[in-house]
Amino acid sequence: VRVEDKLFYNRYQVDPGRAHIKVRPHTTPSPQLKALLKACPARCYELNDSGQVEITVDGCIECGTCRVIGEASGDIEWSYPRGGYGVLFKFG
Ligand code: SF4
């Protein structure tokens, strides 16, 4: 089973207006931001029409990969969603 197929079983409780990950405003993406386009297993990061990296957190599985890559460089701000929000994993 592919990872993409498994992700289908997750559910998300979106916290409107309170994204738990934010991309620092930029004109040209840093190497770290570019890496996030491929590193995020849920494909939350995308390039917009202006060539900047954007994030849609709705499908985030809170794996922490982008936190490791992008937080130390100052490219993103990362925090866990508020209690009751975010990914809901199905066990069993
Ligand atoms: Fe993607 Fe993981 Fe970062 Fe969520 S925490 S945006 S799933 S890399």
Backbone and ligand atoms as CSV (ligand in chain L), in Angstrom:
chain,resi,resn,atom,element,x,y,z
A,1,VAL,N,N,0.844,-1.192,0.000
A,1,VAL,CA,C,0.000,0.000,0.000
A,1,VAL,C,C,0.879,1.241,0.000
A,2,ARG,N,N,0.587,2.167,-0.885
A,2,ARG,CA,C,1.378,3.390,-0.965
A,2,ARG,C,C,1.001,4.336,0.176
A,3,VAL,N,N,1.963,5.195,0.554
A,3,VAL,CA,C,1.710,6.170,1.625
A,3,VAL,C,C,0.518,7.050,1.263
A,4,GLU,N,N,0.447,7.464,-0.002
A,4,GLU,CA,C,-0.647,8.339,-0.441
A,4,GLU,C,C,-2.001,7.658,-0.212
A,5,ASP,N,N,-2.052,6.342,-0.410
A,5,ASP,CA,C,-3.309,5.625,-0.187
A,5,ASP,C,C,-3.663,5.582,1.297
A,6,LYS,N,N,-2.638,5.409,2.136
A,6,LYS,CA,C,-2.895,5.365,3.582
A,6,LYS,C,C,-3.372,6.721,4.095
A,7,LEU,N,N,-2.839,7.799,3.523
A,7,LEU,CA,C,-3.224,9.142,3.973
A,7,LEU,C,C,-4.718,9.367,3.779
A,8,PHE,N,N,-5.309,8.660,2.853
A,8,PHE,CA,C,-6.729,8.815,2.575
A,8,PHE,C,C,-7.575,8.496,3.802
A,9,TYR,N,N,-7.051,7.635,4.679
A,9,TYR,CA,C,-7.846,7.213,5.838
A,9,TYR,C,C,-7.805,8.222,6.990
A,10,ASN,N,N,-6.903,9.182,6.933
A,10,ASN,CA,C,-6.837,10.185,8.003
A,10,ASN,C,C,-7.974,11.188,7.869
A,11,ARG,N,N,-8.355,11.761,8.979
A,11,ARG,CA,C,-9.367,12.817,8.962
A,11,ARG,C,C,-8.778,14.044,9.638
A,12,TYR,N,N,-9.300,15.208,9.293
A,12,TYR,CA,C,-8.737,16.456,9.799
A,12,TYR,C,C,-9.828,17.349,10.362
A,13,GLN,N,N,-9.524,17.929,11.495
A,13,GLN,CA,C,-10.419,18.923,12.069
A,13,GLN,C,C,-9.746,20.266,11.842
A,14,VAL,N,N,-10.244,21.009,10.870
A,14,VAL,CA,C,-9.614,22.272,10.502
A,14,VAL,C,C,-9.977,23.354,11.520
A,15,ASP,N,N,-8.972,24.123,11.931
A,15,ASP,CA,C,-9.168,25.245,12.853
A,15,ASP,C,C,-9.151,26.520,12.003
A,16,PRO,N,N,-10.319,26.993,11.568
A,16,PRO,CA,C,-10.363,28.093,10.589
A,16,PRO,C,C,-9.628,29.346,11.081
A,17,GLY,N,N,-8.793,29.894,10.237
A,17,GLY,CA,C,-8.114,31.142,10.561
A,17,GLY,C,C,-6.943,31.005,11.513
A,18,ARG,N,N,-6.627,29.772,11.944
A,18,ARG,CA,C,-5.501,29.581,12.879
A,18,ARG,C,C,-4.579,28.490,12.353
A,19,ALA,N,N,-3.930,28.785,11.243
A,19,ALA,CA,C,-3.003,27.809,10.671
A,19,ALA,C,C,-1.877,27.529,11.659
A,20,HIS,N,N,-1.567,26.251,11.894
A,20,HIS,CA,C,-0.527,25.923,12.877
A,20,HIS,C,C,0.879,25.969,12.277
A,21,ILE,N,N,0.942,26.144,10.965
A,21,ILE,CA,C,2.242,26.338,10.312
A,21,ILE,C,C,2.117,27.557,9.405
A,22,LYS,N,N,3.121,28.437,9.487
A,22,LYS,CA,C,3.111,29.624,8.636
A,22,LYS,C,C,4.433,29.732,7.897
A,23,VAL,N,N,4.357,30.102,6.624
A,23,VAL,CA,C,5.559,30.328,5.827
A,23,VAL,C,C,5.920,31.797,5.908
A,24,ARG,N,N,7.206,32.060,6.209
A,24,ARG,CA,C,7.671,33.447,6.297
A,24,ARG,C,C,7.526,34.117,4.925
A,25,PRO,N,N,7.007,35.346,4.890
A,25,PRO,CA,C,6.892,36.045,3.615
A,25,PRO,C,C,8.251,36.127,2.918
A,26,HIS,N,N,8.278,35.884,1.634
A,26,HIS,CA,C,9.531,35.901,0.888
A,26,HIS,C,C,9.234,36.240,-0.571
A,27,THR,N,N,10.267,36.671,-1.266
A,27,THR,CA,C,10.112,36.913,-2.704
A,27,THR,C,C,10.642,35.713,-3.487
A,28,THR,N,N,11.812,35.230,-3.067
A,28,THR,CA,C,12.391,34.044,-3.697
A,28,THR,C,C,12.552,32.974,-2.625
A,29,PRO,N,N,12.096,31.756,-2.874
A,29,PRO,CA,C,12.201,30.711,-1.844
A,29,PRO,C,C,13.653,30.327,-1.554
A,30,SER,N,N,13.959,30.111,-0.293
A,30,SER,CA,C,15.285,29.625,0.108
A,30,SER,C,C,15.406,28.159,-0.290
A,31,PRO,N,N,16.607,27.603,-0.251
A,31,PRO,CA,C,16.774,26.170,-0.537
A,31,PRO,C,C,15.926,25.302,0.400
A,32,GLN,N,N,15.800,25.735,1.665
A,32,GLN,CA,C,15.000,24.948,2.609
A,32,GLN,C,C,13.528,24.945,2.199
A,33,LEU,N,N,13.016,26.102,1.806
A,33,LEU,CA,C,11.617,26.166,1.378
A,33,LEU,C,C,11.387,25.328,0.129
A,34,LYS,N,N,12.331,25.372,-0.780
A,34,LYS,CA,C,12.201,24.547,-1.997
A,34,LYS,C,C,12.191,23.069,-1.628
A,35,ALA,N,N,12.996,22.704,-0.639
A,35,ALA,CA,C,13.062,21.293,-0.238
A,35,ALA,C,C,11.718,20.814,0.313
A,36,LEU,N,N,10.981,21.710,0.943
A,36,LEU,CA,C,9.698,21.324,1.538
A,36,LEU,C,C,8.684,20.913,0.488
A,37,LEU,N,N,8.840,21.404,-0.722
A,37,LEU,CA,C,7.910,21.031,-1.796
A,37,LEU,C,C,7.920,19.528,-2.016
A,38,LYS,N,N,9.086,18.916,-1.802
A,38,LYS,CA,C,9.189,17.469,-2.007
A,38,LYS,C,C,9.217,16.699,-0.695
A,39,ALA,N,N,9.629,17.343,0.384
A,39,ALA,CA,C,9.821,16.607,1.638
A,39,ALA,C,C,8.518,16.321,2.380
A,40,CYS,N,N,7.525,17.164,2.227
A,40,CYS,CA,C,6.276,16.968,2.965
A,40,CYS,C,C,5.528,15.752,2.408
A,41,PRO,N,N,5.292,14.733,3.233
A,41,PRO,CA,C,4.628,13.531,2.729
A,41,PRO,C,C,3.174,13.769,2.354
A,42,ALA,N,N,2.574,14.823,2.896
A,42,ALA,CA,C,1.169,15.103,2.607
A,42,ALA,C,C,1.021,16.150,1.496
A,43,ARG,N,N,2.157,16.581,0.915
A,43,ARG,CA,C,2.148,17.564,-0.175
A,43,ARG,C,C,1.388,18.841,0.200
A,44,CYS,N,N,1.671,19.344,1.402
A,44,CYS,CA,C,0.997,20.569,1.866
A,44,CYS,C,C,1.618,21.822,1.256
A,45,TYR,N,N,2.884,21.720,0.820
A,45,TYR,CA,C,3.584,22.896,0.288
A,45,TYR,C,C,3.461,22.927,-1.226
A,46,GLU,N,N,3.172,24.116,-1.746
A,46,GLU,CA,C,3.049,24.282,-3.194
A,46,GLU,C,C,3.680,25.604,-3.610
A,47,LEU,N,N,4.048,25.653,-4.882
A,47,LEU,CA,C,4.565,26.893,-5.468
A,47,LEU,C,C,3.398,27.643,-6.070
A,48,ASN,N,N,3.240,28.936,-5.729
A,48,ASN,CA,C,2.147,29.691,-6.338
A,48,ASN,C,C,2.585,30.284,-7.675
A,49,ASP,N,N,1.682,30.982,-8.309
A,49,ASP,CA,C,1.964,31.506,-9.650
A,49,ASP,C,C,3.102,32.529,-9.653
A,50,SER,N,N,3.379,33.130,-8.483
A,50,SER,CA,C,4.455,34.119,-8.385
A,50,SER,C,C,5.792,33.487,-8.008
A,51,GLY,N,N,5.823,32.174,-7.876
A,51,GLY,CA,C,7.078,31.499,-7.562
A,51,GLY,C,C,7.398,31.435,-6.089
A,52,GLN,N,N,6.402,31.726,-5.241
A,52,GLN,CA,C,6.628,31.641,-3.799
A,52,GLN,C,C,6.001,30.369,-3.238
A,53,VAL,N,N,6.579,29.889,-2.135
A,53,VAL,CA,C,6.087,28.661,-1.511
A,53,VAL,C,C,4.942,28.996,-0.571
A,54,GLU,N,N,3.839,28.273,-0.726
A,54,GLU,CA,C,2.667,28.440,0.135
A,54,GLU,C,C,2.349,27.122,0.813
A,55,ILE,N,N,1.642,27.202,1.919
A,55,ILE,CA,C,1.236,25.982,2.608
A,55,ILE,C,C,-0.279,25.972,2.813
A,56,THR,N,N,-0.850,24.797,2.655
A,56,THR,CA,C,-2.237,24.548,3.040
A,56,THR,C,C,-2.185,23.482,4.126
A,57,VAL,N,N,-2.523,23.863,5.338
A,57,VAL,CA,C,-2.285,22.962,6.471
A,57,VAL,C,C,-3.381,21.926,6.678
A,58,ASP,N,N,-4.447,22.005,5.914
A,58,ASP,CA,C,-5.590,21.127,6.162
A,58,ASP,C,C,-5.234,19.638,6.149
A,59,GLY,N,N,-4.272,19.240,5.324
A,59,GLY,CA,C,-3.937,17.825,5.239
A,59,GLY,C,C,-2.699,17.440,6.023
A,60,CYS,N,N,-2.192,18.343,6.862
A,60,CYS,CA,C,-0.945,18.098,7.605
A,60,CYS,C,C,-1.120,16.953,8.595
A,61,ILE,N,N,-0.183,15.999,8.584
A,61,ILE,CA,C,-0.250,14.867,9.518
A,61,ILE,C,C,0.668,15.075,10.725
A,62,GLU,N,N,1.193,16.302,10.870
A,62,GLU,CA,C,2.014,16.690,12.024
A,62,GLU,C,C,3.229,15.785,12.192
A,63,CYS,N,N,3.864,15.469,11.068
A,63,CYS,CA,C,5.019,14.567,11.121
A,63,CYS,C,C,6.278,15.278,11.597
A,64,GLY,N,N,6.339,16.597,11.439
A,64,GLY,CA,C,7.485,17.360,11.926
A,64,GLY,C,C,8.614,17.513,10.918
A,65,THR,N,N,8.476,16.927,9.740
A,65,THR,CA,C,9.555,17.013,8.747
A,65,THR,C,C,9.874,18.458,8.400
A,66,CYS,N,N,8.841,19.254,8.132
A,66,CYS,CA,C,9.097,20.642,7.742
A,66,CYS,C,C,9.628,21.454,8.919
A,67,ARG,N,N,9.293,21.021,10.122
A,67,ARG,CA,C,9.814,21.714,11.303
A,67,ARG,C,C,11.326,21.565,11.377
A,68,VAL,N,N,11.795,20.351,11.103
A,68,VAL,CA,C,13.234,20.085,11.124
A,68,VAL,C,C,13.937,20.876,10.026
A,69,ILE,N,N,13.337,20.900,8.840
A,69,ILE,CA,C,13.987,21.542,7.694
A,69,ILE,C,C,13.859,23.063,7.734
A,70,GLY,N,N,12.671,23.566,8.065
A,70,GLY,CA,C,12.406,24.978,7.836
A,70,GLY,C,C,12.371,25.887,9.046
A,71,GLU,N,N,12.266,25.322,10.259
A,71,GLU,CA,C,12.133,26.205,11.420
A,71,GLU,C,C,13.477,26.801,11.829
A,72,ALA,N,N,14.526,25.978,11.803
A,72,ALA,CA,C,15.849,26.473,12.214
A,72,ALA,C,C,16.338,27.585,11.281
A,73,SER,N,N,15.964,27.501,10.018
A,73,SER,CA,C,16.399,28.518,9.058
A,73,SER,C,C,15.497,29.755,9.093
A,74,GLY,N,N,14.436,29.684,9.889
A,74,GLY,CA,C,13.542,30.832,10.005
A,74,GLY,C,C,12.548,30.939,8.863
A,75,ASP,N,N,12.450,29.907,8.047
A,75,ASP,CA,C,11.560,29.971,6.892
A,75,ASP,C,C,10.102,29.705,7.264
A,76,ILE,N,N,9.867,28.967,8.338
A,76,ILE,CA,C,8.484,28.700,8.758
A,76,ILE,C,C,8.351,28.862,10.268
A,77,GLU,N,N,7.125,29.054,10.698
A,77,GLU,CA,C,6.778,28.996,12.133
A,77,GLU,C,C,5.921,27.763,12.303
A,78,TRP,N,N,6.234,26.962,13.296
A,78,TRP,CA,C,5.569,25.663,13.441
A,78,TRP,C,C,5.078,25.494,14.881
A,79,SER,N,N,3.835,25.121,15.035
A,79,SER,CA,C,3.318,24.773,16.363
A,79,SER,C,C,2.248,23.710,16.174
A,80,TYR,N,N,1.949,22.991,17.235
A,80,TYR,CA,C,0.883,22.003,17.125
A,80,TYR,C,C,-0.460,22.716,17.060
A,81,PRO,N,N,-1.457,22.105,16.408
A,81,PRO,CA,C,-2.798,22.697,16.418
A,81,PRO,C,C,-3.352,22.722,17.842
A,82,ARG,N,N,-4.349,23.565,18.064
A,82,ARG,CA,C,-5.025,23.573,19.367
A,82,ARG,C,C,-5.637,22.208,19.630
A,83,GLY,N,N,-5.879,21.933,20.905
A,83,GLY,CA,C,-6.487,20.664,21.278
A,83,GLY,C,C,-7.806,20.451,20.547
A,84,GLY,N,N,-8.001,19.243,20.034
A,84,GLY,CA,C,-9.240,18.926,19.329
A,84,GLY,C,C,-9.183,19.207,17.847
A,85,TYR,N,N,-8.108,19.871,17.400
A,85,TYR,CA,C,-7.973,20.191,15.979
A,85,TYR,C,C,-6.773,19.442,15.402
A,86,GLY,N,N,-6.701,19.439,14.081
A,86,GLY,CA,C,-5.590,18.798,13.398
A,86,GLY,C,C,-5.958,17.414,12.925
A,87,VAL,N,N,-4.933,16.607,12.732
A,87,VAL,CA,C,-5.150,15.282,12.155
A,87,VAL,C,C,-5.778,14.333,13.186
A,88,LEU,N,N,-6.646,13.494,12.705
A,88,LEU,CA,C,-7.258,12.465,13.544
A,88,LEU,C,C,-6.864,11.125,12.942
A,89,PHE,N,N,-5.984,10.398,13.623
A,89,PHE,CA,C,-5.517,9.127,13.088
A,89,PHE,C,C,-6.496,8.019,13.438
A,90,LYS,N,N,-6.618,7.102,12.529
A,90,LYS,CA,C,-7.473,5.945,12.772
A,90,LYS,C,C,-6.568,4.793,13.186
A,91,PHE,N,N,-6.769,4.262,14.370
A,91,PHE,CA,C,-5.953,3.153,14.846
A,91,PHE,C,C,-6.740,1.854,14.720
A,92,GLY,N,N,-6.024,0.774,14.474
A,92,GLY,CA,C,-6.658,-0.541,14.428
A,92,GLY,C,C,-7.266,-0.843,13.087
L,1,SF4,FE1,FE,3.903,18.263,5.832
L,1,SF4,FE2,FE,4.735,16.988,8.025
L,1,SF4,FE3,FE,5.109,19.626,7.775
L,1,SF4,FE4,FE,2.675,18.675,8.172
L,1,SF4,S1,S,4.408,18.569,9.633
L,1,SF4,S2,S,3.232,20.250,6.661
L,1,SF4,S3,S,2.758,16.752,7.000
L,1,SF4,S4,S,6.048,18.026,6.514
